[in-house]
Amino acid sequence: MSRNLLSCLILLGVASTPLAARAATPFELKSVKIDLPDSDKMFEGPGSDAINNNCLACHSAGMVLTQPALSKQAWTAEVNKMINNYKAPVAPEDVGAIVEYLANTKGAK
């Protein structure tokens, strides 16, 4: 009974809505310009060349350096995730150096 009553109320509500309000509003996409923060900060210290050359295309050094400290195993998993899941164009010969740099700089103690 309540199901029939609910159906009638919905039907009555739709029928009482003006036709103009029910008409589909046009969907329009607009270009938007976004200015992202620019950072000249780079990774520093031994082994920083590999991470600067491979990771700064997508990440700022500041963003990476504010991540929680992780074990070397966890940093290895993160770097592999960037390569395998997000298709980061990391040179295979630089993976070890990147992991070492992250483990030395942001490694769990």
Backbone as a chain_set.jsonl record, in Angstrom:
{"seq": "MSRNLLSCLILLGVASTPLAARAATPFELKSVKIDLPDSDKMFEGPGSDAINNNCLACHSAGMVLTQPALSKQAWTAEVNKMINNYKAPVAPEDVGAIVEYLANTKGAK", "coords": {"N": [[0.823, -1.191, 0.0], [1.868, 1.286, 0.922], [3.833, 1.49, -0.929], [2.482, 1.891, -3.34], [1.342, 4.342, -2.745], [3.629, 5.934, -2.498], [4.593, 5.781, -5.131], [2.513, 7.109, -6.46], [2.759, 9.669, -5.355], [5.284, 10.428, -6.316], [4.821, 10.41, -9.074], [2.863, 12.393, -9.212], [4.381, 14.583, -8.363], [6.263, 14.805, -10.454], [4.555, 15.302, -12.586], [3.571, 17.767, -11.865], [5.682, 19.458, -12.154], [6.919, 22.11, -14.037], [7.178, 21.98, -17.587], [9.364, 23.292, -18.773], [11.236, 23.313, -16.724], [11.843, 20.659, -16.561], [13.16, 20.134, -18.871], [16.207, 19.213, -20.385], [19.11, 20.736, -19.284], [21.577, 22.423, -21.131], [24.788, 20.968, -21.422], [27.912, 22.183, -20.866], [31.314, 22.4, -21.538], [34.083, 24.132, -20.265], [37.175, 25.738, -20.819], [39.727, 25.991, -18.443], [42.189, 27.862, -16.829], [44.874, 27.007, -14.868], [47.152, 27.961, -12.469], [49.838, 26.429, -11.25], [51.778, 25.997, -8.266], [55.152, 26.96, -8.486], [58.285, 25.502, -8.185], [61.663, 25.794, -7.572], [63.23, 24.198, -6.166], [65.453, 21.531, -5.712], [66.446, 18.09, -5.365], [69.106, 17.338, -3.167], [72.523, 16.386, -2.556], [74.406, 13.258, -2.19], [73.735, 10.987, -4.804], [71.552, 12.335, -5.79], [71.235, 13.053, -8.449], [69.938, 11.039, -9.991], [67.309, 10.992, -8.94], [66.535, 13.645, -9.349], [66.613, 13.762, -12.162], [64.641, 11.948, -12.922], [62.295, 12.112, -11.341], [61.39, 14.707, -10.853], [59.848, 15.579, -12.947], [57.214, 15.013, -12.466], [56.809, 15.318, -9.715], [57.328, 17.658, -7.08], [60.31, 18.482, -5.322], [59.829, 19.284, -2.732], [57.294, 18.148, -2.211], [57.862, 15.416, -2.196], [59.733, 15.272, -0.136], [58.207, 15.83, 2.079], [56.848, 13.576, 2.639], [55.968, 10.7, 4.658], [58.468, 8.982, 6.636], [59.809, 6.06, 5.301], [60.546, 2.547, 5.084], [63.337, 0.985, 3.354], [62.379, -1.072, 1.789], [59.682, -0.32, 1.531], [60.001, 2.101, 0.126], [61.048, 1.073, -2.222], [58.815, -0.315, -3.159], [57.112, 1.883, -3.574], [58.451, 3.319, -5.62], [58.403, 1.381, -7.636], [55.64, 1.228, -7.945], [55.113, 3.753, -9.04], [56.343, 3.427, -11.5], [55.145, 1.086, -12.633], [52.295, 1.286, -12.224], [51.612, 3.981, -12.709], [53.028, 4.56, -14.907], [55.45, 5.987, -14.956], [58.194, 7.493, -16.519], [60.821, 6.26, -15.772], [64.25, 5.723, -15.851], [65.512, 2.48, -16.073], [68.065, 1.886, -15.045], [68.344, 3.783, -13.101], [66.679, 3.238, -10.981], [67.595, 1.857, -8.636], [69.338, 3.783, -7.527], [67.547, 5.858, -7.006], [65.855, 4.693, -5.086], [67.765, 4.227, -3.074], [68.507, 6.872, -2.477], [66.053, 7.9, -1.493], [65.635, 6.175, 0.686], [67.847, 6.82, 2.252], [67.401, 9.526, 2.706], [64.703, 9.868, 3.49], [64.201, 7.668, 5.036], [62.868, 5.15, 7.238], [63.782, 5.117, 10.569]], "CA": [[0.0, 0.0, 0.0], [2.713, 2.476, 0.978], [4.59, 1.55, -2.187], [1.597, 2.523, -4.322], [1.205, 5.74, -2.357], [4.884, 6.585, -2.864], [4.612, 5.891, -6.598], [1.563, 8.161, -6.848], [3.331, 10.969, -4.98], [6.372, 10.735, -7.258], [4.185, 10.713, -10.353], [2.215, 13.689, -9.053], [5.443, 15.585, -8.319], [6.815, 14.966, -11.802], [3.528, 15.902, -13.434], [3.353, 19.167, -11.508], [6.877, 20.228, -12.491], [6.76, 22.729, -15.362], [7.912, 21.331, -18.675], [10.629, 23.99, -18.986], [12.168, 22.904, -15.676], [12.236, 19.269, -16.817], [13.989, 20.079, -20.077], [17.633, 19.04, -20.075], [19.922, 21.935, -19.429], [22.741, 22.086, -21.966], [26.028, 20.7, -20.716], [28.957, 22.902, -21.582], [32.655, 22.345, -20.969], [34.815, 25.383, -20.441], [38.594, 25.66, -20.51], [40.109, 26.709, -17.234], [43.632, 27.978, -16.686], [45.286, 26.835, -13.476], [48.56, 28.226, -12.218], [50.336, 25.603, -10.171], [52.968, 26.576, -7.639], [56.406, 26.627, -9.138], [59.355, 25.338, -7.206], [62.982, 25.566, -8.148], [63.957, 23.339, -5.24], [65.845, 20.229, -6.245], [67.036, 17.186, -4.385], [70.529, 17.629, -2.998], [73.332, 15.386, -1.88], [74.84, 12.081, -2.96], [72.679, 10.212, -5.453], [70.402, 13.166, -6.15], [71.084, 13.186, -9.908], [68.937, 10.091, -10.499], [65.953, 11.407, -8.542], [66.259, 14.91, -10.037], [66.401, 13.509, -13.588], [63.501, 11.077, -13.187], [61.1, 12.313, -10.523], [60.932, 16.094, -10.821], [58.896, 15.846, -14.028], [55.859, 14.889, -11.92], [56.77, 15.668, -8.297], [58.281, 18.648, -6.596], [61.155, 17.945, -4.255], [59.136, 19.556, -1.483], [56.229, 17.174, -2.007], [58.482, 14.128, -1.857], [60.421, 15.373, 1.148], [57.246, 15.926, 3.181], [56.216, 12.27, 2.821], [56.437, 10.033, 5.88], [59.657, 8.144, 6.52], [59.471, 4.681, 4.96], [61.672, 1.616, 4.995], [63.866, 0.822, 1.993], [61.436, -1.965, 1.097], [58.498, 0.471, 1.19], [60.379, 3.032, -0.946], [61.148, 0.268, -3.445], [57.439, -0.544, -3.611], [56.589, 3.165, -4.077], [59.081, 3.607, -6.916], [57.841, 0.414, -8.592], [54.249, 1.626, -8.204], [55.153, 4.884, -9.967], [56.731, 2.916, -12.818], [54.21, 0.09, -13.161], [50.896, 1.718, -12.212], [51.437, 5.318, -13.256], [53.841, 4.62, -16.139], [56.498, 6.999, -14.844], [59.301, 7.161, -17.416], [62.049, 6.193, -14.978], [65.279, 4.89, -16.472], [65.719, 1.287, -15.241], [69.357, 1.935, -14.354], [68.275, 4.771, -12.023], [65.756, 2.807, -9.923], [68.355, 1.58, -7.415], [69.846, 5.045, -6.971], [66.398, 6.598, -6.471], [65.461, 4.021, -3.841], [68.819, 4.504, -2.084], [68.399, 8.271, -2.06], [64.862, 8.037, -0.658], [65.857, 5.45, 1.94], [68.831, 7.577, 3.038], [66.887, 10.852, 3.035], [63.386, 9.759, 4.137], [64.066, 6.298, 5.496], [62.422, 4.912, 8.615], [64.937, 4.841, 11.434]], "C": [[0.866, 1.253, 0.0], [3.545, 2.618, -0.293], [3.767, 2.217, -3.276], [1.433, 4.001, -4.034], [2.458, 6.529, -2.746], [4.97, 6.78, -4.371], [3.691, 7.001, -7.073], [2.112, 9.546, -6.518], [4.444, 11.382, -5.93], [5.793, 11.151, -8.603], [3.526, 12.085, -10.312], [3.254, 14.813, -9.033], [6.031, 15.857, -9.683], [5.813, 15.669, -12.703], [3.332, 17.382, -13.121], [4.566, 20.048, -11.804], [6.697, 20.818, -13.888], [7.672, 22.059, -16.392], [9.27, 21.985, -18.896], [11.664, 23.566, -17.961], [12.656, 21.476, -15.899], [13.139, 19.14, -18.031], [15.46, 20.004, -19.661], [18.366, 20.351, -20.276], [21.152, 21.565, -20.238], [23.992, 21.948, -21.106], [27.157, 21.326, -21.515], [30.276, 22.784, -20.826], [33.365, 23.65, -21.261], [36.273, 25.149, -20.078], [38.878, 26.515, -19.288], [41.624, 26.722, -17.166], [43.956, 27.891, -15.207], [46.774, 27.104, -13.385], [48.99, 27.407, -11.009], [51.562, 26.254, -9.553], [54.23, 26.079, -8.323], [57.492, 26.527, -8.078], [60.652, 25.057, -7.932], [63.802, 24.628, -7.28], [64.231, 21.992, -5.894], [66.363, 19.375, -5.103], [68.532, 17.455, -4.341], [71.231, 16.464, -2.341], [73.686, 14.217, -2.765], [73.652, 11.308, -3.52], [71.495, 11.028, -5.928], [70.206, 13.314, -7.661], [69.976, 12.285, -10.439], [67.523, 10.545, -10.164], [65.582, 12.734, -9.197], [65.904, 14.661, -11.497], [65.132, 12.725, -13.877], [62.212, 11.484, -12.483], [60.545, 13.731, -10.555], [59.981, 16.449, -11.965], [57.461, 15.823, -13.502], [55.736, 15.381, -10.481], [57.734, 16.807, -7.999], [59.115, 17.989, -5.504], [60.475, 18.146, -2.907], [58.043, 18.549, -1.184], [56.809, 15.838, -1.559], [59.07, 14.189, -0.456], [59.483, 15.579, 2.334], [56.488, 14.616, 3.394], [56.728, 11.636, 4.112], [57.686, 9.201, 5.609], [59.216, 6.7, 6.294], [60.731, 3.827, 4.945], [62.147, 1.54, 3.546], [62.933, -0.056, 1.164], [60.191, -1.184, 0.661], [58.805, 1.486, 0.089], [60.524, 2.29, -2.27], [59.759, 0.023, -4.023], [56.837, 0.734, -4.201], [57.152, 3.49, -5.459], [58.53, 2.657, -7.978], [56.391, 0.729, -8.921], [54.214, 2.784, -9.202], [55.45, 4.403, -11.395], [55.633, 2.04, -13.412], [52.769, 0.584, -13.242], [50.68, 3.052, -12.91], [52.29, 5.574, -14.492], [54.858, 5.749, -16.12], [57.69, 6.585, -15.707], [60.647, 7.194, -16.682], [63.026, 5.254, -15.672], [65.569, 3.696, -15.545], [67.028, 1.321, -14.449], [69.366, 2.931, -13.193], [67.415, 4.33, -10.841], [66.494, 2.58, -8.603], [68.842, 2.848, -6.745], [68.716, 5.879, -6.373], [65.965, 6.011, -5.136], [66.481, 4.303, -2.746], [68.712, 5.937, -1.567], [67.201, 8.458, -1.12], [65.042, 7.346, 0.696], [66.842, 6.205, 2.845], [68.272, 8.91, 3.526], [65.595, 10.776, 3.858], [63.138, 8.328, 4.616], [63.61, 6.207, 6.937], [63.64, 4.52, 9.439], [64.628, 3.696, 12.369]], "O": [[0.652, 2.168, -0.796], [3.916, 3.725, -0.684], [4.29, 3.018, -4.051], [1.388, 4.821, -4.952], [2.366, 7.644, -3.258], [5.38, 7.844, -4.833], [4.04, 7.753, -7.984], [1.954, 10.485, -7.299], [4.54, 12.55, -6.308], [6.233, 12.136, -9.198], [3.62, 12.851, -11.271], [3.032, 15.874, -9.617], [6.275, 17.011, -10.038], [6.185, 16.536, -13.494], [2.969, 18.164, -14.0], [4.472, 21.271, -11.708], [6.358, 20.094, -14.824], [8.787, 21.636, -16.084], [10.241, 21.285, -19.182], [12.848, 23.466, -18.284], [13.756, 21.121, -15.475], [13.816, 18.124, -18.191], [15.886, 20.654, -18.707], [18.248, 20.991, -21.321], [21.713, 20.487, -20.043], [24.212, 22.726, -20.177], [27.333, 21.033, -22.698], [30.34, 23.039, -19.624], [33.263, 24.203, -22.356], [36.567, 24.43, -19.122], [38.341, 27.611, -19.128], [42.27, 25.705, -17.419], [43.384, 28.614, -14.392], [47.564, 26.537, -14.139], [48.558, 27.663, -9.885], [52.298, 26.974, -10.226], [54.338, 24.908, -8.686], [57.592, 27.372, -7.188], [60.721, 24.186, -8.8], [64.94, 24.299, -7.617], [63.365, 21.4, -6.538], [66.677, 19.872, -4.021], [69.147, 17.763, -5.362], [70.609, 15.655, -1.652], [73.321, 14.176, -3.94], [72.691, 11.014, -2.809], [70.521, 10.462, -6.424], [69.113, 13.668, -8.104], [69.16, 12.722, -11.252], [66.635, 10.488, -11.015], [64.424, 12.929, -9.567], [64.984, 15.29, -12.02], [64.592, 12.826, -14.979], [61.128, 11.214, -13.0], [59.357, 13.937, -10.31], [59.372, 17.519, -11.947], [56.593, 16.524, -14.022], [54.66, 15.818, -10.072], [58.81, 16.904, -8.589], [58.666, 17.051, -4.846], [60.538, 17.274, -2.04], [57.875, 18.136, -0.037], [56.29, 15.208, -0.637], [58.917, 13.249, 0.324], [59.923, 15.51, 3.482], [55.589, 14.548, 4.233], [57.799, 11.996, 4.6], [57.924, 8.771, 4.48], [58.358, 6.184, 7.009], [61.843, 4.338, 4.808], [61.45, 1.975, 2.629], [62.727, 0.194, -0.024], [59.703, -1.368, -0.454], [57.972, 1.715, -0.788], [60.163, 2.818, -3.322], [59.553, 0.139, -5.231], [56.133, 0.68, -5.209], [56.413, 3.889, -6.359], [58.224, 3.081, -9.093], [55.953, 0.521, -10.052], [53.381, 2.797, -10.108], [54.882, 4.907, -12.364], [55.237, 2.23, -14.562], [52.088, 0.325, -14.234], [49.689, 3.238, -13.616], [52.275, 6.67, -15.052], [55.102, 6.393, -17.14], [58.143, 5.444, -15.629], [61.493, 8.049, -16.946], [62.675, 4.131, -16.035], [65.841, 3.889, -14.36], [67.087, 0.839, -13.317], [70.295, 2.926, -12.385], [67.423, 4.987, -9.8], [66.053, 3.065, -7.561], [68.767, 2.975, -5.522], [68.905, 6.534, -5.348], [65.736, 6.741, -4.172], [66.105, 4.589, -1.609], [68.813, 6.181, -0.365], [67.322, 9.098, -0.076], [64.641, 7.882, 1.729], [66.679, 6.221, 4.065], [68.615, 9.375, 4.613], [65.419, 11.535, 4.811], [62.006, 7.843, 4.6], [63.921, 7.071, 7.756], [64.432, 3.674, 9.024], [65.474, 3.313, 13.176]]}, "num_chains": 1, "name": "protein.A"}
